[in-house]
């Protein structure tokens, strides 16, 4: 089994910044196998799934704002890529 690439993106505030981040991911030499967006308090909404990488995206919402490391730890537990 080849190692997979998972990108964990903690997101808070303006979702438009998240689209910029996804555009940068799209331009990488190696594309990820999955992208997990940690919704740690996004304001407003955007359709991330219509982005060219949308089929790789999973949104992980949190009921309350978690600290950075706690959010990453929870997202890491949800990855499918070894």
C-alpha positions as CSV (number, residue, x, y, z in Angstrom):
1,X,0.0,0.0,0.0
2,X,1.5,3.3,-1.0
3,X,1.5,6.1,1.6
4,X,-1.3,8.6,1.2
5,X,-1.3,12.3,1.5
6,X,-3.9,13.9,3.8
7,X,-4.1,17.7,4.2
8,X,-5.6,19.1,7.3
9,X,-6.8,22.7,7.1
10,X,-7.9,24.4,10.3
11,X,-10.3,27.1,9.3
12,X,-11.8,30.0,11.3
13,X,-13.2,33.3,10.1
14,X,-13.5,34.2,6.4
15,X,-14.2,31.2,4.2
16,X,-12.8,33.1,1.1
17,X,-9.3,32.6,2.5
18,X,-10.0,28.9,2.6
19,X,-10.7,28.9,-1.2
20,X,-7.3,30.6,-1.7
21,X,-5.7,27.8,0.3
22,X,-7.4,25.2,-1.8
23,X,-6.1,26.9,-4.9
24,X,-2.6,26.6,-3.6
25,X,-3.1,22.9,-2.8
26,X,-4.4,22.4,-6.3
27,X,-1.1,23.8,-7.7
28,X,1.1,21.3,-5.8
29,X,3.2,18.7,-7.7
30,X,1.6,15.9,-5.7
31,X,-2.1,16.1,-5.0
32,X,-3.5,14.8,-1.7
33,X,-5.7,11.8,-1.4
34,X,-8.0,13.7,1.0
35,X,-8.5,17.2,2.4
36,X,-10.1,17.6,5.8
37,X,-11.3,21.1,6.6
38,X,-11.6,21.7,10.3
39,X,-14.5,24.1,10.7
40,X,-13.4,25.8,13.9
41,X,-15.7,28.8,13.5
42,X,-16.1,29.7,9.8
43,X,-18.3,32.7,9.3
44,X,-20.7,32.6,6.3
45,X,-20.7,29.7,3.9
46,X,-19.2,28.7,0.6
47,X,-19.6,25.7,-1.5
48,X,-16.2,24.1,-1.1
49,X,-17.3,21.0,-2.9
50,X,-17.7,22.8,-6.2
51,X,-13.9,23.6,-6.1
52,X,-11.9,21.4,-8.5
53,X,-10.6,19.4,-5.5
54,X,-14.1,19.2,-4.1
55,X,-14.3,15.4,-4.4
56,X,-11.3,15.1,-2.0
57,X,-12.8,17.4,0.7
58,X,-14.4,16.4,3.9
59,X,-15.7,19.0,6.3
60,X,-15.3,18.4,10.0
61,X,-17.4,20.8,12.0
62,X,-16.8,21.5,15.7
63,X,-19.6,22.6,18.0
64,X,-17.2,24.9,19.8
65,X,-13.9,26.5,18.9
66,X,-11.1,24.1,19.7
67,X,-7.5,25.0,20.3
68,X,-5.3,24.5,17.2
69,X,-3.6,21.3,18.4
70,X,-6.9,19.7,19.7
71,X,-8.6,20.4,16.3
72,X,-5.6,18.9,14.4
73,X,-5.6,15.8,16.6
74,X,-9.3,15.2,16.0
75,X,-8.9,15.6,12.3
76,X,-5.9,13.3,12.2
77,X,-8.0,10.6,13.8
78,X,-10.5,11.0,10.9
79,X,-8.0,10.6,8.1
80,X,-8.1,7.6,5.7
81,X,-4.6,8.1,4.4
82,X,-1.8,6.2,6.2
